[in-house]
Amino acid sequence: MTSSSKKPLEPEDFPVDAEGRKIKKQDGTPIADAESPAVAAEIAERLNETKPGAKKTSGQPDLQPKQNPLESLLTTEPALLRIRP
């Protein structure tokens, strides 16, 4: 899997959506192809749960290092996703 684009997702790109194997930003721009429609739906759901800039409502401090949620998924599920340039 390779990517020529290193531009991180921005808050205005959310929510992302799965359409078949494609994962798309809010404006419809494809950002990745998943192994299957089910994997695409799961990845989109996870990305939407970890939306950058989301406000914490639990009152607990965010102790996780700041990382692009797509990069986080790629480090744990690299074979399931191909990033679009």
FIKOLZA-1660 file (N, C-alpha, C; in steps of 0.1 Angstrom, whole numbers, plus 5000, padded with zeros to 4 digits):
% residues 85
   i   px   py   pz ch aa at
   1 5008 4988 5000  A  M  N
   1 5000 5000 5000  A  M CA
   1 5009 5012 5000  A  M  C
   2 5006 5021 4991  A  T  N
   2 5014 5034 4990  A  T CA
   2 5004 5045 4989  A  T  C
   3 5009 5057 4993  A  S  N
   3 5001 5069 4991  A  S CA
   3 5011 5080 4987  A  S  C
   4 5007 5088 4977  A  S  N
   4 5014 5099 4973  A  S CA
   4 5010 5112 4980  A  S  C
   5 4998 5111 4987  A  S  N
   5 4992 5122 4994  A  S CA
   5 4995 5120 5009  A  S  C
   6 5001 5130 5015  A  K  N
   6 5003 5130 5029  A  K CA
   6 4994 5140 5037  A  K  C
   7 4985 5145 5030  A  K  N
   7 4976 5155 5036  A  K CA
   7 4966 5149 5046  A  K  C
   8 4967 5153 5058  A  P  N
   8 4958 5147 5068  A  P CA
   8 4943 5151 5066  A  P  C
   9 4935 5143 5072  A  L  N
   9 4920 5146 5071  A  L CA
   9 4918 5158 5081  A  L  C
  10 4909 5167 5076  A  E  N
  10 4906 5179 5084  A  E CA
  10 4892 5177 5090  A  E  C
  11 4888 5184 5100  A  P  N
  11 4875 5183 5106  A  P CA
  11 4864 5185 5096  A  P  C
  12 4866 5193 5086  A  E  N
  12 4855 5196 5076  A  E CA
  12 4853 5184 5067  A  E  C
  13 4863 5174 5067  A  D  N
  13 4862 5162 5058  A  D CA
  13 4852 5152 5064  A  D  C
  14 4847 5154 5076  A  F  N
  14 4839 5145 5083  A  F CA
  14 4824 5149 5083  A  F  C
  15 4815 5139 5084  A  P  N
  15 4818 5125 5086  A  P CA
  15 4822 5119 5072  A  P  C
  16 4830 5108 5073  A  V  N
  16 4833 5101 5061  A  V CA
  16 4823 5090 5059  A  V  C
  17 4822 5085 5047  A  D  N
  17 4811 5075 5044  A  D CA
  17 4817 5064 5036  A  D  C
  18 4812 5052 5037  A  A  N
  18 4816 5041 5029  A  A CA
  18 4806 5039 5018  A  A  C
  19 4811 5037 5006  A  E  N
  19 4802 5034 4994  A  E CA
  19 4809 5023 4987  A  E  C
  20 4803 5011 4989  A  G  N
  20 4810 4999 4984  A  G CA
  20 4823 4997 4991  A  G  C
  21 4834 4996 4984  A  R  N
  21 4847 4994 4989  A  R CA
  21 4854 5008 4992  A  R  C
  22 4848 5018 4987  A  K  N
  22 4854 5032 4987  A  K CA
  22 4850 5039 5000  A  K  C
  23 4860 5046 5006  A  I  N
  23 4857 5055 5017  A  I CA
  23 4859 5069 5012  A  I  C
  24 4849 5077 5015  A  K  N
  24 4848 5091 5009  A  K CA
  24 4847 5101 5020  A  K  C
  25 4853 5113 5017  A  K  N
  25 4851 5124 5026  A  K CA
  25 4837 5130 5024  A  K  C
  26 4833 5139 5033  A  Q  N
  26 4820 5145 5033  A  Q CA
  26 4816 5151 5019  A  Q  C
  27 4826 5156 5012  A  D  N
  27 4823 5162 4999  A  D CA
  27 4823 5152 4988  A  D  C
  28 4824 5139 4991  A  G  N
  28 4824 5128 4981  A  G CA
  28 4837 5124 4975  A  G  C
  29 4848 5131 4979  A  T  N
  29 4861 5128 4974  A  T CA
  29 4866 5114 4980  A  T  C
  30 4869 5105 4971  A  P  N
  30 4874 5092 4976  A  P CA
  30 4888 5094 4983  A  P  C
  31 4889 5087 4994  A  I  N
  31 4902 5088 5001  A  I CA
  31 4909 5074 5003  A  I  C
  32 4901 5064 5002  A  A  N
  32 4907 5050 5003  A  A CA
  32 4898 5040 4997  A  A  C
  33 4904 5028 4994  A  D  N
  33 4897 5016 4990  A  D CA
  33 4900 5006 5000  A  D  C
  34 4889 4999 5005  A  A  N
  34 4891 4989 5015  A  A CA
  34 4890 4975 5008  A  A  C
  35 4894 4965 5016  A  E  N
  35 4894 4951 5011  A  E CA
  35 4880 4947 5007  A  E  C
  36 4869 4951 5014  A  S  N
  36 4856 4947 5011  A  S CA
  36 4846 4958 5016  A  S  C
  37 4834 4958 5011  A  P  N
  37 4824 4968 5016  A  P CA
  37 4822 4968 5031  A  P  C
  38 4823 4956 5037  A  A  N
  38 4822 4955 5052  A  A CA
  38 4833 4962 5059  A  A  C
  39 4845 4960 5054  A  V  N
  39 4857 4966 5060  A  V CA
  39 4856 4981 5058  A  V  C
  40 4852 4986 5046  A  A  N
  40 4850 5000 5044  A  A CA
  40 4841 5006 5054  A  A  C
  41 4830 5000 5056  A  A  N
  41 4820 5005 5066  A  A CA
  41 4825 5005 5080  A  A  C
  42 4833 4995 5084  A  E  N
  42 4839 4995 5097  A  E CA
  42 4850 5006 5099  A  E  C
  43 4858 5008 5088  A  I  N
  43 4868 5019 5089  A  I CA
  43 4861 5032 5089  A  I  C
  44 4851 5035 5081  A  A  N
  44 4844 5047 5081  A  A CA
  44 4838 5050 5095  A  A  C
  45 4832 5040 5101  A  E  N
  45 4826 5041 5114  A  E CA
  45 4837 5045 5125  A  E  C
  46 4849 5038 5124  A  R  N
  46 4859 5041 5133  A  R CA
  46 4865 5055 5131  A  R  C
  47 4867 5059 5119  A  L  N
  47 4872 5072 5116  A  L CA
  47 4862 5083 5121  A  L  C
  48 4849 5081 5120  A  N  N
  48 4839 5090 5124  A  N CA
  48 4839 5091 5140  A  N  C
  49 4842 5080 5146  A  E  N
  49 4843 5080 5161  A  E CA
  49 4855 5088 5166  A  E  C
  50 4866 5089 5158  A  T  N
  50 4878 5095 5162  A  T CA
  50 4880 5108 5154  A  T  C
  51 4870 5115 5151  A  K  N
  51 4871 5127 5143  A  K CA
  51 4881 5137 5149  A  K  C
  52 4890 5142 5141  A  P  N
  52 4900 5152 5146  A  P CA
  52 4892 5165 5150  A  P  C
  53 4897 5170 5162  A  G  N
  53 4891 5182 5167  A  G CA
  53 4878 5180 5174  A  G  C
  54 4873 5167 5176  A  A  N
  54 4861 5165 5183  A  A CA
  54 4863 5168 5198  A  A  C
  55 4852 5174 5203  A  K  N
  55 4852 5178 5217  A  K CA
  55 4850 5166 5226  A  K  C
  56 4858 5165 5237  A  K  N
  56 4856 5154 5247  A  K CA
  56 4844 5158 5256  A  K  C
  57 4835 5149 5258  A  T  N
  57 4823 5152 5266  A  T CA
  57 4824 5145 5280  A  T  C
  58 4834 5137 5281  A  S  N
  58 4834 5129 5294  A  S CA
  58 4841 5137 5305  A  S  C
  59 4847 5148 5302  A  G  N
  59 4854 5155 5312  A  G CA
  59 4868 5150 5315  A  G  C
  60 4872 5139 5309  A  Q  N
  60 4885 5133 5311  A  Q CA
  60 4895 5139 5301  A  Q  C
  61 4907 5141 5305  A  P  N
  61 4917 5146 5296  A  P CA
  61 4920 5136 5285  A  P  C
  62 4923 5140 5273  A  D  N
  62 4927 5132 5262  A  D CA
  62 4942 5129 5264  A  D  C
  63 4945 5116 5268  A  L  N
  63 4959 5113 5270  A  L CA
  63 4965 5106 5258  A  L  C
  64 4957 5104 5248  A  Q  N
  64 4963 5097 5236  A  Q CA
  64 4971 5108 5228  A  Q  C
  65 4982 5103 5222  A  P  N
  65 4989 5112 5213  A  P CA
  65 4981 5116 5201  A  P  C
  66 4983 5128 5196  A  K  N
  66 4975 5133 5185  A  K CA
  66 4980 5126 5172  A  K  C
  67 4972 5119 5166  A  Q  N
  67 4975 5112 5153  A  Q CA
  67 4963 5112 5144  A  Q  C
  68 4966 5113 5132  A  N  N
  68 4955 5112 5122  A  N CA
  68 4949 5099 5123  A  N  C
  69 4935 5098 5124  A  P  N
  69 4928 5085 5126  A  P CA
  69 4931 5076 5115  A  P  C
  70 4933 5080 5103  A  L  N
  70 4935 5071 5092  A  L CA
  70 4949 5065 5094  A  L  C
  71 4959 5073 5098  A  E  N
  71 4972 5067 5101  A  E CA
  71 4971 5056 5112  A  E  C
  72 4963 5059 5122  A  S  N
  72 4961 5049 5132  A  S CA
  72 4956 5036 5127  A  S  C
  73 4946 5036 5119  A  L  N
  73 4941 5024 5113  A  L CA
  73 4951 5017 5104  A  L  C
  74 4959 5025 5097  A  L  N
  74 4969 5019 5088  A  L CA
  74 4979 5012 5095  A  L  C
  75 4983 5016 5107  A  T  N
  75 4993 5009 5115  A  T CA
  75 4987 4996 5121  A  T  C
  76 4974 4995 5123  A  T  N
  76 4969 4983 5129  A  T CA
  76 4962 4974 5118  A  T  C
  77 4958 4979 5107  A  E  N
  77 4951 4971 5097  A  E CA
  77 4957 4974 5083  A  E  C
  78 4970 4974 5081  A  P  N
  78 4976 4978 5068  A  P CA
  78 4971 4970 5056  A  P  C
  79 4968 4958 5057  A  A  N
  79 4964 4950 5045  A  A CA
  79 4950 4952 5041  A  A  C
  80 4942 4959 5049  A  L  N
  80 4928 4961 5046  A  L CA
  80 4924 4973 5038  A  L  C
  81 4934 4982 5036  A  L  N
  81 4931 4995 5031  A  L CA
  81 4942 5000 5021  A  L  C
  82 4937 5006 5010  A  R  N
  82 4947 5012 5001  A  R CA
  82 4943 5027 4999  A  R  C
  83 4952 5035 5003  A  I  N
  83 4950 5050 5002  A  I CA
  83 4950 5054 4988  A  I  C
  84 4941 5063 4985  A  R  N
  84 4940 5069 4971  A  R CA
  84 4949 5081 4971  A  R  C
  85 4956 5083 4960  A  P  N
  85 4965 5095 4959  A  P CA
  85 4956 5108 4957  A  P  C
% end
